Amino acid sequence: LRQFVRDEVSVTDAEIRLAFDRVYGPTFEARLIIVATAREAASIADQVLNGESFINLAINHSTDSSRVVGGLLPPINLLDASFPKAVRDVLAELEPGQISRPILLARGFGILRLERKIDGGVETFDDVKNELQQWLFHRGEKIEMAKLAKQMLAEADVVIFDRTLHRMWRQYVSENLILQSQ
C-alpha cells in the first residue's frame, strides 16, 4: 500500500513549522478543578481568592483525575488540540499565579490556575526540520494507506465458502463500511 500512496503524500514548510511549534514551542503548567455546577465553580474560585489552597480544593472537590496531584496537568502547548480550546484560550490570558473565571467543559465547570509559563525547547527549527518532515510524511502515508485499504475493502468481491467465516466477513465489512461513511 505504501508504494501506491507515496506520490499522494506531501509535506509543506508550513506544516513542518506548525509541528515544530506544537512539539518544541512554549508550554503552560497549570492546575485544574472541575466541578458539576457553575455555582460550585464560582464558590471555589471565591475560596481561592480568599486565600484557600487551590491544591487542597482540587484534592477535596475536583471530579477530574488530576485531583490526586492537586489538579496538576501535564504541560500544555496552546496549539495542542488534545486539550479543549476553552482551556487553551484561558491559559493564554492568565499570568502565573492567576486563576480563571469558571469555564464550561465537557465534564462540568472548570477553574484553572496558571503555575508557570515554560519557554520552548533549546532545539532550533533547522536542527529538527528533517526529523519532523519524516514524521509528518509517515503520518500522511498512514492516513492515505488507511483510506486506500477501506476503498479496496469496499470494492472487493470476496468469495468465502465456509459459512462461519462468511458471516464474520460480512459483519466485518458492514462495521468497517459504517465507520468509513462517518
C-alpha positions as YAML, in Angstrom:
chain: A
units: angstrom
residues:
- id: 1
  name: LEU
  ca: [0.00, 0.00, 0.00]
- id: 2
  name: ARG
  ca: [2.83, 2.36, 0.82]
- id: 3
  name: GLN
  ca: [4.03, 2.26, -2.79]
- id: 4
  name: PHE
  ca: [0.56, 3.15, -4.07]
- id: 5
  name: VAL
  ca: [0.15, 6.21, -1.83]
- id: 6
  name: ARG
  ca: [3.71, 7.56, -1.74]
- id: 7
  name: ASP
  ca: [3.07, 10.08, -4.54]
- id: 8
  name: GLU
  ca: [-0.15, 11.27, -2.86]
- id: 9
  name: VAL
  ca: [1.66, 12.49, 0.27]
- id: 10
  name: SER
  ca: [3.42, 15.82, 0.56]
- id: 11
  name: VAL
  ca: [4.58, 17.92, 3.48]
- id: 12
  name: THR
  ca: [4.72, 21.71, 3.28]
- id: 13
  name: ASP
  ca: [7.10, 24.01, 5.13]
- id: 14
  name: ALA
  ca: [4.07, 25.49, 6.91]
- id: 15
  name: GLU
  ca: [3.12, 22.04, 8.22]
- id: 16
  name: ILE
  ca: [6.66, 21.45, 9.43]
- id: 17
  name: ARG
  ca: [6.70, 24.85, 11.16]
- id: 18
  name: LEU
  ca: [3.37, 24.12, 12.86]
- id: 19
  name: ALA
  ca: [4.63, 20.73, 14.05]
- id: 20
  name: PHE
  ca: [7.77, 22.40, 15.40]
- id: 21
  name: ASP
  ca: [5.71, 24.96, 17.30]
- id: 22
  name: ARG
  ca: [3.48, 22.20, 18.72]
- id: 23
  name: VAL
  ca: [6.32, 19.96, 19.83]
- id: 24
  name: TYR
  ca: [9.03, 22.47, 20.78]
- id: 25
  name: GLY
  ca: [7.09, 25.66, 21.46]
- id: 26
  name: PRO
  ca: [6.27, 27.22, 24.81]
- id: 27
  name: THR
  ca: [4.03, 25.35, 27.23]
- id: 28
  name: PHE
  ca: [1.92, 26.24, 30.22]
- id: 29
  name: GLU
  ca: [1.94, 24.42, 33.56]
- id: 30
  name: ALA
  ca: [-1.48, 24.71, 35.17]
- id: 31
  name: ARG
  ca: [-3.78, 23.21, 37.75]
- id: 32
  name: LEU
  ca: [-7.45, 22.40, 37.19]
- id: 33
  name: ILE
  ca: [-10.52, 21.90, 39.32]
- id: 34
  name: ILE
  ca: [-13.67, 20.51, 37.67]
- id: 35
  name: VAL
  ca: [-16.99, 20.53, 39.49]
- id: 36
  name: ALA
  ca: [-20.57, 19.81, 38.44]
- id: 37
  name: THR
  ca: [-22.15, 23.28, 38.55]
- id: 38
  name: ALA
  ca: [-21.27, 26.87, 37.73]
- id: 39
  name: ARG
  ca: [-22.32, 27.88, 41.25]
- id: 40
  name: GLU
  ca: [-19.91, 25.39, 42.80]
- id: 41
  name: ALA
  ca: [-17.11, 26.58, 40.49]
- id: 42
  name: ALA
  ca: [-17.76, 30.22, 41.44]
- id: 43
  name: SER
  ca: [-17.73, 29.29, 45.14]
- id: 44
  name: ILE
  ca: [-14.39, 27.51, 44.79]
- id: 45
  name: ALA
  ca: [-12.93, 30.43, 42.82]
- id: 46
  name: ASP
  ca: [-14.00, 32.76, 45.66]
- id: 47
  name: GLN
  ca: [-12.36, 30.46, 48.21]
- id: 48
  name: VAL
  ca: [-9.09, 30.55, 46.26]
- id: 49
  name: LEU
  ca: [-9.26, 34.34, 46.01]
- id: 50
  name: ASN
  ca: [-9.79, 34.46, 49.77]
- id: 51
  name: GLY
  ca: [-6.60, 32.51, 50.41]
- id: 52
  name: GLU
  ca: [-7.67, 28.86, 50.38]
- id: 53
  name: SER
  ca: [-5.18, 26.43, 48.86]
- id: 54
  name: PHE
  ca: [-6.01, 25.64, 45.22]
- id: 55
  name: ILE
  ca: [-4.26, 22.29, 45.66]
- id: 56
  name: ASN
  ca: [-6.35, 21.31, 48.69]
- id: 57
  name: LEU
  ca: [-9.56, 22.43, 46.98]
- id: 58
  name: ALA
  ca: [-8.63, 20.36, 43.91]
- id: 59
  name: ILE
  ca: [-7.95, 17.30, 46.04]
- id: 60
  name: ASN
  ca: [-11.17, 17.66, 48.02]
- id: 61
  name: HIS
  ca: [-13.65, 18.87, 45.37]
- id: 62
  name: SER
  ca: [-12.48, 18.21, 41.81]
- id: 63
  name: THR
  ca: [-14.01, 15.43, 39.74]
- id: 64
  name: ASP
  ca: [-11.02, 15.45, 37.36]
- id: 65
  name: SER
  ca: [-8.47, 12.62, 37.60]
- id: 66
  name: SER
  ca: [-5.77, 15.24, 38.22]
- id: 67
  name: ARG
  ca: [-7.21, 15.80, 41.72]
- id: 68
  name: VAL
  ca: [-4.81, 13.19, 43.12]
- id: 69
  name: VAL
  ca: [-1.92, 15.53, 42.24]
- id: 70
  name: GLY
  ca: [-3.65, 18.70, 43.35]
- id: 71
  name: GLY
  ca: [-5.11, 19.35, 39.90]
- id: 72
  name: LEU
  ca: [-1.70, 19.50, 38.19]
- id: 73
  name: LEU
  ca: [-1.96, 18.99, 34.43]
- id: 74
  name: PRO
  ca: [0.84, 17.98, 32.07]
- id: 75
  name: PRO
  ca: [2.45, 20.95, 30.29]
- id: 76
  name: ILE
  ca: [0.03, 22.34, 27.71]
- id: 77
  name: ASN
  ca: [1.03, 23.77, 24.35]
- id: 78
  name: LEU
  ca: [-1.55, 26.26, 23.09]
- id: 79
  name: LEU
  ca: [-1.51, 24.52, 19.69]
- id: 80
  name: ASP
  ca: [-2.23, 21.08, 21.18]
- id: 81
  name: ALA
  ca: [-5.80, 20.23, 20.18]
- id: 82
  name: SER
  ca: [-5.90, 17.32, 22.63]
- id: 83
  name: PHE
  ca: [-6.75, 19.93, 25.27]
- id: 84
  name: PRO
  ca: [-10.08, 21.76, 24.99]
- id: 85
  name: LYS
  ca: [-9.96, 25.08, 23.18]
- id: 86
  name: ALA
  ca: [-11.58, 26.79, 26.16]
- id: 87
  name: VAL
  ca: [-8.67, 25.67, 28.38]
- id: 88
  name: ARG
  ca: [-6.04, 26.80, 25.86]
- id: 89
  name: ASP
  ca: [-7.75, 30.17, 25.34]
- id: 90
  name: VAL
  ca: [-7.95, 30.87, 29.07]
- id: 91
  name: LEU
  ca: [-4.34, 29.86, 29.69]
- id: 92
  name: ALA
  ca: [-3.20, 32.31, 27.02]
- id: 93
  name: GLU
  ca: [-4.81, 35.13, 29.03]
- id: 94
  name: LEU
  ca: [-3.51, 34.22, 32.50]
- id: 95
  name: GLU
  ca: [-0.33, 35.28, 34.24]
- id: 96
  name: PRO
  ca: [1.41, 32.90, 36.65]
- id: 97
  name: GLY
  ca: [-0.49, 32.67, 39.93]
- id: 98
  name: GLN
  ca: [-3.79, 33.90, 38.45]
- id: 99
  name: ILE
  ca: [-6.96, 31.83, 38.43]
- id: 100
  name: SER
  ca: [-9.54, 31.78, 35.69]
- id: 101
  name: ARG
  ca: [-13.20, 32.53, 35.75]
- id: 102
  name: PRO
  ca: [-15.28, 29.32, 35.69]
- id: 103
  name: ILE
  ca: [-15.35, 27.82, 32.19]
- id: 104
  name: LEU
  ca: [-17.71, 25.28, 30.71]
- id: 105
  name: LEU
  ca: [-16.01, 21.98, 29.86]
- id: 106
  name: ALA
  ca: [-17.33, 18.63, 28.65]
- id: 107
  name: ARG
  ca: [-17.40, 17.16, 32.17]
- id: 108
  name: GLY
  ca: [-18.53, 20.19, 34.16]
- id: 109
  name: PHE
  ca: [-17.23, 23.62, 35.06]
- id: 110
  name: GLY
  ca: [-13.52, 24.20, 35.37]
- id: 111
  name: ILE
  ca: [-11.26, 26.64, 37.16]
- id: 112
  name: LEU
  ca: [-7.64, 26.92, 36.09]
- id: 113
  name: ARG
  ca: [-4.64, 28.33, 37.89]
- id: 114
  name: LEU
  ca: [-1.57, 29.04, 35.81]
- id: 115
  name: GLU
  ca: [1.52, 27.89, 37.67]
- id: 116
  name: ARG
  ca: [4.14, 28.98, 35.16]
- id: 117
  name: LYS
  ca: [4.94, 29.58, 31.52]
- id: 118
  name: ILE
  ca: [7.72, 27.37, 30.18]
- id: 119
  name: ASP
  ca: [9.82, 28.64, 27.29]
- id: 120
  name: GLY
  ca: [10.19, 26.43, 24.24]
- id: 121
  name: GLY
  ca: [12.91, 23.83, 23.95]
- id: 122
  name: VAL
  ca: [16.51, 24.53, 23.09]
- id: 123
  name: GLU
  ca: [16.18, 22.81, 19.70]
- id: 124
  name: THR
  ca: [16.18, 25.10, 16.71]
- id: 125
  name: PHE
  ca: [13.88, 24.63, 13.74]
- id: 126
  name: ASP
  ca: [16.82, 23.74, 11.49]
- id: 127
  name: ASP
  ca: [18.02, 21.11, 14.00]
- id: 128
  name: VAL
  ca: [14.78, 19.12, 13.84]
- id: 129
  name: LYS
  ca: [13.26, 20.08, 10.48]
- id: 130
  name: ASN
  ca: [14.22, 16.83, 8.70]
- id: 131
  name: GLU
  ca: [13.02, 14.68, 11.59]
- id: 132
  name: LEU
  ca: [9.67, 16.49, 11.69]
- id: 133
  name: GLN
  ca: [9.32, 16.27, 7.91]
- id: 134
  name: GLN
  ca: [9.85, 12.48, 8.02]
- id: 135
  name: TRP
  ca: [7.38, 12.09, 10.88]
- id: 136
  name: LEU
  ca: [4.74, 14.15, 9.05]
- id: 137
  name: PHE
  ca: [5.36, 12.23, 5.82]
- id: 138
  name: HIS
  ca: [4.93, 8.85, 7.55]
- id: 139
  name: ARG
  ca: [1.79, 10.09, 9.29]
- id: 140
  name: GLY
  ca: [0.43, 11.19, 5.90]
- id: 141
  name: GLU
  ca: [1.30, 7.81, 4.41]
- id: 142
  name: LYS
  ca: [-0.60, 6.03, 7.19]
- id: 143
  name: ILE
  ca: [-3.67, 8.18, 6.59]
- id: 144
  name: GLU
  ca: [-3.59, 7.61, 2.84]
- id: 145
  name: MET
  ca: [-2.97, 3.86, 3.25]
- id: 146
  name: ALA
  ca: [-5.97, 3.59, 5.57]
- id: 147
  name: LYS
  ca: [-8.14, 5.39, 3.01]
- id: 148
  name: LEU
  ca: [-6.92, 3.11, 0.22]
- id: 149
  name: ALA
  ca: [-7.43, -0.03, 2.30]
- id: 150
  name: LYS
  ca: [-11.02, 0.99, 3.08]
- id: 151
  name: GLN
  ca: [-11.66, 1.75, -0.59]
- id: 152
  name: MET
  ca: [-10.22, -1.62, -1.62]
- id: 153
  name: LEU
  ca: [-12.29, -3.37, 1.04]
- id: 154
  name: ALA
  ca: [-15.46, -1.66, -0.19]
- id: 155
  name: GLU
  ca: [-14.73, -2.69, -3.79]
- id: 156
  name: ALA
  ca: [-13.56, -6.24, -3.04]
- id: 157
  name: ASP
  ca: [-15.62, -9.14, -4.27]
- id: 158
  name: VAL
  ca: [-14.56, -11.80, -1.80]
- id: 159
  name: VAL
  ca: [-16.00, -15.29, -2.08]
- id: 160
  name: ILE
  ca: [-15.93, -17.30, 1.13]
- id: 161
  name: PHE
  ca: [-17.31, -20.84, 1.18]
- id: 162
  name: ASP
  ca: [-17.20, -21.50, 4.91]
- id: 163
  name: ARG
  ca: [-20.49, -20.24, 6.44]
- id: 164
  name: THR
  ca: [-18.98, -19.10, 9.72]
- id: 165
  name: LEU
  ca: [-16.13, -17.24, 8.04]
- id: 166
  name: HIS
  ca: [-18.60, -15.76, 5.54]
- id: 167
  name: ARG
  ca: [-20.81, -14.44, 8.35]
- id: 168
  name: MET
  ca: [-17.77, -12.99, 10.16]
- id: 169
  name: TRP
  ca: [-16.53, -11.38, 6.94]
- id: 170
  name: ARG
  ca: [-19.93, -9.78, 6.23]
- id: 171
  name: GLN
  ca: [-20.05, -8.42, 9.80]
- id: 172
  name: TYR
  ca: [-16.51, -7.05, 9.49]
- id: 173
  name: VAL
  ca: [-17.25, -5.39, 6.15]
- id: 174
  name: SER
  ca: [-20.51, -3.96, 7.45]
- id: 175
  name: GLU
  ca: [-18.84, -2.48, 10.54]
- id: 176
  name: ASN
  ca: [-15.93, -1.04, 8.59]
- id: 177
  name: LEU
  ca: [-18.08, 0.48, 5.88]
- id: 178
  name: ILE
  ca: [-20.20, 2.16, 8.55]
- id: 179
  name: LEU
  ca: [-17.02, 3.59, 10.11]
- id: 180
  name: GLN
  ca: [-15.84, 4.73, 6.69]
- id: 181
  name: SER
  ca: [-19.00, 6.71, 6.00]
- id: 182
  name: GLN
  ca: [-18.86, 8.58, 9.32]
...
